[in-house]
Amino acid sequence: MRATVMYSAGDVRIENVPDAKIVEPTDAVLRVTYASICGSDWSGWSSA
């Protein structure tokens, strides 16, 4: 699956990562249909 990975401020990449899977009985796999970014995340990303 493709995922957005944030390595550091200003270094955000779209990468192929392994599909999520259930390993432990307490695990869950969720489907994200909408996402957003909050102001504190944005300031950390854009400060590079």
N, CA, C, O and CB atoms as a CASP TS submission, in Angstrom:
PFRMAT TS
TARGET T0000
AUTHOR 0000-0000-0000
METHOD Language model
MODEL 1
PARENT N/A
ATOM      1  N   MET     1       0.850  -1.168   0.000  1.00  0.00           N
ATOM      2  CA  MET     1       0.000   0.000   0.000  1.00  0.00           C
ATOM      3  C   MET     1       0.896   1.232   0.000  1.00  0.00           C
ATOM      4  O   MET     1       2.079   1.145   0.330  1.00  0.00           O
ATOM      5  CB  MET     1      -0.967  -0.002   1.220  1.00  0.00           C
ATOM      6  N   ARG     2       0.344   2.351  -0.362  1.00  0.00           N
ATOM      7  CA  ARG     2       1.096   3.601  -0.367  1.00  0.00           C
ATOM      8  C   ARG     2       0.785   4.367   0.911  1.00  0.00           C
ATOM      9  O   ARG     2      -0.347   4.361   1.396  1.00  0.00           O
ATOM     10  CB  ARG     2       0.758   4.456  -1.622  1.00  0.00           C
ATOM     11  N   ALA     3       1.807   5.025   1.448  1.00  0.00           N
ATOM     12  CA  ALA     3       1.645   5.768   2.694  1.00  0.00           C
ATOM     13  C   ALA     3       2.471   7.039   2.639  1.00  0.00           C
ATOM     14  O   ALA     3       3.496   7.098   1.959  1.00  0.00           O
ATOM     15  CB  ALA     3       2.053   4.909   3.909  1.00  0.00           C
ATOM     16  N   THR     4       2.024   8.044   3.350  1.00  0.00           N
ATOM     17  CA  THR     4       2.791   9.269   3.524  1.00  0.00           C
ATOM     18  C   THR     4       3.680   9.074   4.738  1.00  0.00           C
ATOM     19  O   THR     4       3.185   8.763   5.821  1.00  0.00           O
ATOM     20  CB  THR     4       1.859  10.523   3.689  1.00  0.00           C
ATOM     21  N   VAL     5       4.983   9.253   4.575  1.00  0.00           N
ATOM     22  CA  VAL     5       5.946   9.037   5.654  1.00  0.00           C
ATOM     23  C   VAL     5       6.680  10.348   5.897  1.00  0.00           C
ATOM     24  O   VAL     5       7.273  10.909   4.975  1.00  0.00           O
ATOM     25  CB  VAL     5       6.950   7.880   5.308  1.00  0.00           C
ATOM     26  N   MET     6       6.645  10.840   7.138  1.00  0.00           N
ATOM     27  CA  MET     6       7.323  12.082   7.503  1.00  0.00           C
ATOM     28  C   MET     6       8.622  11.724   8.218  1.00  0.00           C
ATOM     29  O   MET     6       8.601  11.201   9.332  1.00  0.00           O
ATOM     30  CB  MET     6       6.413  12.987   8.405  1.00  0.00           C
ATOM     31  N   TYR     7       9.756  12.010   7.567  1.00  0.00           N
ATOM     32  CA  TYR     7      11.064  11.709   8.137  1.00  0.00           C
ATOM     33  C   TYR     7      11.572  12.842   9.020  1.00  0.00           C
ATOM     34  O   TYR     7      12.138  12.595  10.085  1.00  0.00           O
ATOM     35  CB  TYR     7      12.064  11.430   7.030  1.00  0.00           C
ATOM     36  N   SER     8      11.375  14.076   8.585  1.00  0.00           N
ATOM     37  CA  SER     8      11.792  15.248   9.352  1.00  0.00           C
ATOM     38  C   SER     8      11.089  16.459   8.761  1.00  0.00           C
ATOM     39  O   SER     8      10.359  16.339   7.777  1.00  0.00           O
ATOM     40  CB  SER     8      13.354  15.430   9.333  1.00  0.00           C
ATOM     41  N   ALA     9      11.305  17.617   9.354  1.00  0.00           N
ATOM     42  CA  ALA     9      10.673  18.834   8.849  1.00  0.00           C
ATOM     43  C   ALA     9      11.066  19.036   7.391  1.00  0.00           C
ATOM     44  O   ALA     9      12.252  19.104   7.067  1.00  0.00           O
ATOM     45  CB  ALA     9      11.075  20.070   9.703  1.00  0.00           C
ATOM     46  N   GLY    10      10.077  19.132   6.517  1.00  0.00           N
ATOM     47  CA  GLY    10      10.320  19.335   5.103  1.00  0.00           C
ATOM     48  C   GLY    10      10.635  18.082   4.315  1.00  0.00           C
ATOM     49  O   GLY    10      10.751  18.151   3.091  1.00  0.00           O
ATOM     50  N   ASP    11      10.778  16.938   4.968  1.00  0.00           N
ATOM     51  CA  ASP    11      11.101  15.680   4.287  1.00  0.00           C
ATOM     52  C   ASP    11       9.922  14.721   4.426  1.00  0.00           C
ATOM     53  O   ASP    11       9.918  13.845   5.291  1.00  0.00           O
ATOM     54  CB  ASP    11      12.404  15.041   4.869  1.00  0.00           C
ATOM     55  N   VAL    12       8.930  14.897   3.571  1.00  0.00           N
ATOM     56  CA  VAL    12       7.725  14.074   3.573  1.00  0.00           C
ATOM     57  C   VAL    12       7.681  13.332   2.246  1.00  0.00           C
ATOM     58  O   VAL    12       7.814  13.942   1.185  1.00  0.00           O
ATOM     59  CB  VAL    12       6.428  14.939   3.791  1.00  0.00           C
ATOM     60  N   ARG    13       7.494  12.014   2.303  1.00  0.00           N
ATOM     61  CA  ARG    13       7.542  11.188   1.091  1.00  0.00           C
ATOM     62  C   ARG    13       6.328  10.267   1.023  1.00  0.00           C
ATOM     63  O   ARG    13       5.787   9.842   2.044  1.00  0.00           O
ATOM     64  CB  ARG    13       8.844  10.358   1.050  1.00  0.00           C
ATOM     65  N   ILE    14       5.919   9.973  -0.204  1.00  0.00           N
ATOM     66  CA  ILE    14       4.910   8.945  -0.452  1.00  0.00           C
ATOM     67  C   ILE    14       5.689   7.688  -0.801  1.00  0.00           C
ATOM     68  O   ILE    14       6.478   7.692  -1.745  1.00  0.00           O
ATOM     69  CB  ILE    14       3.888   9.359  -1.610  1.00  0.00           C
ATOM     70  N   GLU    15       5.477   6.610  -0.049  1.00  0.00           N
ATOM     71  CA  GLU    15       6.248   5.387  -0.239  1.00  0.00           C
ATOM     72  C   GLU    15       5.340   4.168  -0.268  1.00  0.00           C
ATOM     73  O   GLU    15       4.231   4.188   0.265  1.00  0.00           O
ATOM     74  CB  GLU    15       7.290   5.239   0.863  1.00  0.00           C
ATOM     75  N   ASN    16       5.825   3.119  -0.891  1.00  0.00           N
ATOM     76  CA  ASN    16       5.158   1.817  -0.813  1.00  0.00           C
ATOM     77  C   ASN    16       5.614   1.146   0.477  1.00  0.00           C
ATOM     78  O   ASN    16       6.812   1.034   0.736  1.00  0.00           O
ATOM     79  CB  ASN    16       5.480   0.918  -2.073  1.00  0.00           C
ATOM     80  N   VAL    17       4.673   0.711   1.267  1.00  0.00           N
ATOM     81  CA  VAL    17       4.966   0.048   2.540  1.00  0.00           C
ATOM     82  C   VAL    17       4.178  -1.262   2.577  1.00  0.00           C
ATOM     83  O   VAL    17       3.212  -1.419   1.831  1.00  0.00           O
ATOM     84  CB  VAL    17       4.601   0.970   3.770  1.00  0.00           C
ATOM     85  N   PRO    18       4.577  -2.200   3.433  1.00  0.00           N
ATOM     86  CA  PRO    18       3.830  -3.465   3.532  1.00  0.00           C
ATOM     87  C   PRO    18       2.378  -3.221   3.962  1.00  0.00           C
ATOM     88  O   PRO    18       2.096  -2.308   4.738  1.00  0.00           O
ATOM     89  CB  PRO    18       4.521  -4.418   4.533  1.00  0.00           C
ATOM     90  N   ASP    19       1.477  -4.036   3.453  1.00  0.00           N
ATOM     91  CA  ASP    19       0.078  -3.949   3.875  1.00  0.00           C
ATOM     92  C   ASP    19      -0.029  -4.209   5.366  1.00  0.00           C
ATOM     93  O   ASP    19       0.682  -5.048   5.920  1.00  0.00           O
ATOM     94  CB  ASP    19      -0.798  -4.950   3.091  1.00  0.00           C
ATOM     95  N   ALA    20      -0.918  -3.484   5.999  1.00  0.00           N
ATOM     96  CA  ALA    20      -1.171  -3.692   7.424  1.00  0.00           C
ATOM     97  C   ALA    20      -1.792  -5.071   7.623  1.00  0.00           C
ATOM     98  O   ALA    20      -2.573  -5.530   6.790  1.00  0.00           O
ATOM     99  CB  ALA    20      -2.101  -2.579   7.998  1.00  0.00           C
ATOM    100  N   LYS    21      -1.444  -5.726   8.721  1.00  0.00           N
ATOM    101  CA  LYS    21      -2.034  -7.030   9.003  1.00  0.00           C
ATOM    102  C   LYS    21      -2.197  -7.197  10.511  1.00  0.00           C
ATOM    103  O   LYS    21      -1.522  -6.547  11.309  1.00  0.00           O
ATOM    104  CB  LYS    21      -1.161  -8.171   8.415  1.00  0.00           C
ATOM    105  N   ILE    22      -3.094  -8.069  10.866  1.00  0.00           N
ATOM    106  CA  ILE    22      -3.352  -8.357  12.272  1.00  0.00           C
ATOM    107  C   ILE    22      -2.347  -9.398  12.735  1.00  0.00           C
ATOM    108  O   ILE    22      -2.233 -10.476  12.151  1.00  0.00           O
ATOM    109  CB  ILE    22      -4.818  -8.851  12.495  1.00  0.00           C
ATOM    110  N   VAL    23      -1.617  -9.058  13.798  1.00  0.00           N
ATOM    111  CA  VAL    23      -0.608  -9.952  14.365  1.00  0.00           C
ATOM    112  C   VAL    23      -1.050 -10.439  15.746  1.00  0.00           C
ATOM    113  O   VAL    23      -0.970 -11.629  16.052  1.00  0.00           O
ATOM    114  CB  VAL    23       0.764  -9.239  14.456  1.00  0.00           C
ATOM    115  N   GLU    24      -1.509  -9.517  16.563  1.00  0.00           N
ATOM    116  CA  GLU    24      -1.959  -9.823  17.925  1.00  0.00           C
ATOM    117  C   GLU    24      -3.490  -9.787  17.981  1.00  0.00           C
ATOM    118  O   GLU    24      -4.109  -9.113  17.158  1.00  0.00           O
ATOM    119  CB  GLU    24      -1.349  -8.815  18.950  1.00  0.00           C
ATOM    120  N   PRO    25      -4.106 -10.481  18.911  1.00  0.00           N
ATOM    121  CA  PRO    25      -5.569 -10.477  19.023  1.00  0.00           C
ATOM    122  C   PRO    25      -6.156  -9.093  19.296  1.00  0.00           C
ATOM    123  O   PRO    25      -7.336  -8.861  19.035  1.00  0.00           O
ATOM    124  CB  PRO    25      -5.993 -11.418  20.118  1.00  0.00           C
ATOM    125  N   THR    26      -5.349  -8.177  19.815  1.00  0.00           N
ATOM    126  CA  THR    26      -5.838  -6.836  20.125  1.00  0.00           C
ATOM    127  C   THR    26      -5.614  -5.853  18.970  1.00  0.00           C
ATOM    128  O   THR    26      -5.965  -4.680  19.094  1.00  0.00           O
ATOM    129  CB  THR    26      -5.156  -6.317  21.381  1.00  0.00           C
ATOM    130  N   ASP    27      -5.043  -6.302  17.861  1.00  0.00           N
ATOM    131  CA  ASP    27      -4.787  -5.434  16.704  1.00  0.00           C
ATOM    132  C   ASP    27      -6.069  -5.172  15.925  1.00  0.00           C
ATOM    133  O   ASP    27      -7.037  -5.927  16.016  1.00  0.00           O
ATOM    134  CB  ASP    27      -3.731  -6.063  15.780  1.00  0.00           C
ATOM    135  N   ALA    28      -6.055  -4.086  15.157  1.00  0.00           N
ATOM    136  CA  ALA    28      -7.169  -3.757  14.265  1.00  0.00           C
ATOM    137  C   ALA    28      -6.589  -3.105  13.016  1.00  0.00           C
ATOM    138  O   ALA    28      -5.571  -2.416  13.088  1.00  0.00           O
ATOM    139  CB  ALA    28      -8.216  -2.812  14.968  1.00  0.00           C
ATOM    140  N   VAL    29      -7.225  -3.316  11.888  1.00  0.00           N
ATOM    141  CA  VAL    29      -6.850  -2.659  10.642  1.00  0.00           C
ATOM    142  C   VAL    29      -8.004  -1.727  10.278  1.00  0.00           C
ATOM    143  O   VAL    29      -9.155  -2.158  10.197  1.00  0.00           O
ATOM    144  CB  VAL    29      -6.549  -3.707   9.486  1.00  0.00           C
ATOM    145  N   LEU    30      -7.695  -0.461  10.061  1.00  0.00           N
ATOM    146  CA  LEU    30      -8.709   0.548   9.766  1.00  0.00           C
ATOM    147  C   LEU    30      -8.551   1.054   8.342  1.00  0.00           C
ATOM    148  O   LEU    30      -7.437   1.126   7.823  1.00  0.00           O
ATOM    149  CB  LEU    30      -8.619   1.716  10.760  1.00  0.00           C
ATOM    150  N   ARG    31      -9.647   1.397   7.720  1.00  0.00           N
ATOM    151  CA  ARG    31      -9.610   2.027   6.404  1.00  0.00           C
ATOM    152  C   ARG    31      -9.804   3.533   6.617  1.00  0.00           C
ATOM    153  O   ARG    31     -10.830   3.963   7.145  1.00  0.00           O
ATOM    154  CB  ARG    31     -10.716   1.427   5.437  1.00  0.00           C
ATOM    155  N   VAL    32      -8.826   4.317   6.208  1.00  0.00           N
ATOM    156  CA  VAL    32      -8.906   5.772   6.337  1.00  0.00           C
ATOM    157  C   VAL    32      -9.522   6.321   5.057  1.00  0.00           C
ATOM    158  O   VAL    32      -8.998   6.101   3.965  1.00  0.00           O
ATOM    159  CB  VAL    32      -7.492   6.409   6.606  1.00  0.00           C
ATOM    160  N   THR    33     -10.628   7.033   5.194  1.00  0.00           N
ATOM    161  CA  THR    33     -11.290   7.597   4.023  1.00  0.00           C
ATOM    162  C   THR    33     -11.048   9.097   3.890  1.00  0.00           C
ATOM    163  O   THR    33     -11.091   9.628   2.781  1.00  0.00           O
ATOM    164  CB  THR    33     -12.779   7.322   4.088  1.00  0.00           C
ATOM    165  N   TYR    34     -10.799   9.777   4.979  1.00  0.00           N
ATOM    166  CA  TYR    34     -10.489  11.207   4.974  1.00  0.00           C
ATOM    167  C   TYR    34      -9.392  11.466   5.993  1.00  0.00           C
ATOM    168  O   TYR    34      -9.338  10.812   7.035  1.00  0.00           O
ATOM    169  CB  TYR    34     -11.757  12.067   5.287  1.00  0.00           C
ATOM    170  N   ALA    35      -8.525  12.413   5.695  1.00  0.00           N
ATOM    171  CA  ALA    35      -7.475  12.788   6.633  1.00  0.00           C
ATOM    172  C   ALA    35      -7.202  14.281   6.482  1.00  0.00           C
ATOM    173  O   ALA    35      -7.529  14.884   5.459  1.00  0.00           O
ATOM    174  CB  ALA    35      -6.176  11.951   6.393  1.00  0.00           C
ATOM    175  N   SER    36      -6.608  14.861   7.500  1.00  0.00           N
ATOM    176  CA  SER    36      -6.238  16.274   7.446  1.00  0.00           C
ATOM    177  C   SER    36      -4.968  16.461   8.262  1.00  0.00           C
ATOM    178  O   SER    36      -4.440  15.512   8.842  1.00  0.00           O
ATOM    179  CB  SER    36      -7.394  17.192   7.979  1.00  0.00           C
ATOM    180  N   ILE    37      -4.498  17.668   8.296  1.00  0.00           N
ATOM    181  CA  ILE    37      -3.289  17.963   9.055  1.00  0.00           C
ATOM    182  C   ILE    37      -3.607  19.119  10.002  1.00  0.00           C
ATOM    183  O   ILE    37      -4.267  20.082   9.612  1.00  0.00           O
ATOM    184  CB  ILE    37      -2.082  18.314   8.106  1.00  0.00           C
ATOM    185  N   CYS    38      -3.144  19.023  11.228  1.00  0.00           N
ATOM    186  CA  CYS    38      -3.420  20.085  12.191  1.00  0.00           C
ATOM    187  C   CYS    38      -2.310  21.142  12.124  1.00  0.00           C
ATOM    188  O   CYS    38      -1.261  20.913  11.522  1.00  0.00           O
ATOM    189  CB  CYS    38      -3.541  19.505  13.631  1.00  0.00           C
ATOM    190  N   GLY    39      -2.549  22.270  12.731  1.00  0.00           N
ATOM    191  CA  GLY    39      -1.609  23.384  12.671  1.00  0.00           C
ATOM    192  C   GLY    39      -0.239  23.044  13.241  1.00  0.00           C
ATOM    193  O   GLY    39       0.774  23.498  12.707  1.00  0.00           O
ATOM    194  N   SER    40      -0.182  22.261  14.305  1.00  0.00           N
ATOM    195  CA  SER    40       1.132  21.927  14.890  1.00  0.00           C
ATOM    196  C   SER    40       1.921  21.010  13.968  1.00  0.00           C
ATOM    197  O   SER    40       3.146  21.113  13.904  1.00  0.00           O
ATOM    198  CB  SER    40       0.959  21.258  16.269  1.00  0.00           C
ATOM    199  N   ASP    41       1.246  20.117  13.254  1.00  0.00           N
ATOM    200  CA  ASP    41       1.939  19.277  12.269  1.00  0.00           C
ATOM    201  C   ASP    41       2.460  20.124  11.113  1.00  0.00           C
ATOM    202  O   ASP    41       3.591  19.948  10.661  1.00  0.00           O
ATOM    203  CB  ASP    41       0.998  18.174  11.737  1.00  0.00           C
ATOM    204  N   TRP    42       1.624  21.042  10.643  1.00  0.00           N
ATOM    205  CA  TRP    42       1.996  21.878   9.502  1.00  0.00           C
ATOM    206  C   TRP    42       3.219  22.723   9.832  1.00  0.00           C
ATOM    207  O   TRP    42       4.120  22.849   9.002  1.00  0.00           O
ATOM    208  CB  TRP    42       0.823  22.781   9.088  1.00  0.00           C
ATOM    209  N   SER    43       3.269  23.303  11.026  1.00  0.00           N
ATOM    210  CA  SER    43       4.405  24.165  11.367  1.00  0.00           C
ATOM    211  C   SER    43       5.689  23.351  11.469  1.00  0.00           C
ATOM    212  O   SER    43       6.760  23.863  11.141  1.00  0.00           O
ATOM    213  CB  SER    43       4.144  24.907  12.690  1.00  0.00           C
ATOM    214  N   GLY    44       5.614  22.097  11.915  1.00  0.00           N
ATOM    215  CA  GLY    44       6.794  21.242  11.976  1.00  0.00           C
ATOM    216  C   GLY    44       7.281  20.841  10.603  1.00  0.00           C
ATOM    217  O   GLY    44       8.485  20.728  10.376  1.00  0.00           O
ATOM    218  N   TRP    45       6.349  20.622   9.676  1.00  0.00           N
ATOM    219  CA  TRP    45       6.712  20.212   8.329  1.00  0.00           C
ATOM    220  C   TRP    45       7.270  21.376   7.526  1.00  0.00           C
ATOM    221  O   TRP    45       8.215  21.209   6.754  1.00  0.00           O
ATOM    222  CB  TRP    45       5.511  19.619   7.618  1.00  0.00           C
ATOM    223  N   SER    46       6.692  22.542   7.704  1.00  0.00           N
ATOM    224  CA  SER    46       7.054  23.668   6.841  1.00  0.00           C
ATOM    225  C   SER    46       8.227  24.475   7.376  1.00  0.00           C
ATOM    226  O   SER    46       8.605  25.472   6.761  1.00  0.00           O
ATOM    227  CB  SER    46       5.867  24.573   6.662  1.00  0.00           C
ATOM    228  N   SER    47       8.815  24.081   8.497  1.00  0.00           N
ATOM    229  CA  SER    47       9.875  24.897   9.102  1.00  0.00           C
ATOM    230  C   SER    47      11.255  24.586   8.540  1.00  0.00           C
ATOM    231  O   SER    47      12.252  25.132   9.015  1.00  0.00           O
ATOM    232  CB  SER    47       9.888  24.696  10.597  1.00  0.00           C
ATOM    233  N   ALA    48      11.328  23.722   7.541  1.00  0.00           N
ATOM    234  CA  ALA    48      12.644  23.367   6.976  1.00  0.00           C
ATOM    235  C   ALA    48      13.201  24.484   6.139  1.00  0.00           C
ATOM    236  O   ALA    48      14.295  24.357   5.589  1.00  0.00           O
ATOM    237  CB  ALA    48      12.548  22.103   6.135  1.00  0.00           C
TER
END
